[in-house]
Amino acid sequence: MAHEILINVTPQETRVAMLEQGVVQELHVERASARGLVGNVYLGRVARVLPGMQSAFLEIGLERAAFLHIADIWEHRQNGHGGERPIERILHEGQSLLVQVIKDPIGTKGARLSTQVSLAGRLLVYLPQDSHIGISQRIEDEAERELLRGKLQTLLPEGVSGGFIIRTMAETASDREMAADIEYLTKLWRDLTLRAREVPAPALLYQDLSLAQRVLRDMTIEETSRVVVDSRETFTRMQEFAQLYTLAVVDRLEH
């Protein structure tokens, strides 16, 4: 009974209470209306290329087409110094493209997109198209930064490509927790790219996690005795997520 998590679900809100010895220590609330699109990954289809603006509009399955500027095309940025190729030589109408929302739609403007995907975990942010290992600026001690960088490189499995940003929470994390985060993020990317090859554009490939799913990824610790949820539908979704990504937590889930 040392550490428990209670999840209360209504159509408008999800509420999460974290308990220590039966006393509430933290309370998290997520309103359905406040969930944005930032972080979502889509397989988009290029609807229009605008050479004069060096940008394009993509259909991603929303009411309005989303906007992609050449500065947010990873291939273009890789060239350095603004790159050489104009957008009309990179994209063409009807082309399918993997994109991530970096800015929510506002008023009459559609969502803003990037082709550089980043996936956030509890301790790390995974940059599958990059090779850089970065560290949160909040970790200021240089020796600690080098220690964390070395630890990450040691824990990376053979054949894993891409870059990572080490988040502040990683400072106090064990090797096992960091390895679990690497496994979660690399599996997420594998599943996402596999789905991109199987579905027609436009399609939603990945939606940023709900509060209930973030409980499993970010809030459940080794001392957590149980995670209790009062919604059958949410419980089922959490079970499915746990079986794919946080297997150690499955037995502690209760409806």
Helices and strands as residue ranges (DSSP letters): E 3-9, E 13-20, E 23-31, G 32-34, E 41-50, E 55-59, E 66-69, G 70-72, H 74-78, G 87-89, E 96-103, E 112-114, E 119-120, E 124-127, E 133-135, H 142-155, E 163-166, G 168-172, H 175-198, E 203-206, H 211-214, I 215-219, E 224-229, H 232-245, G 247-252, E 253-254
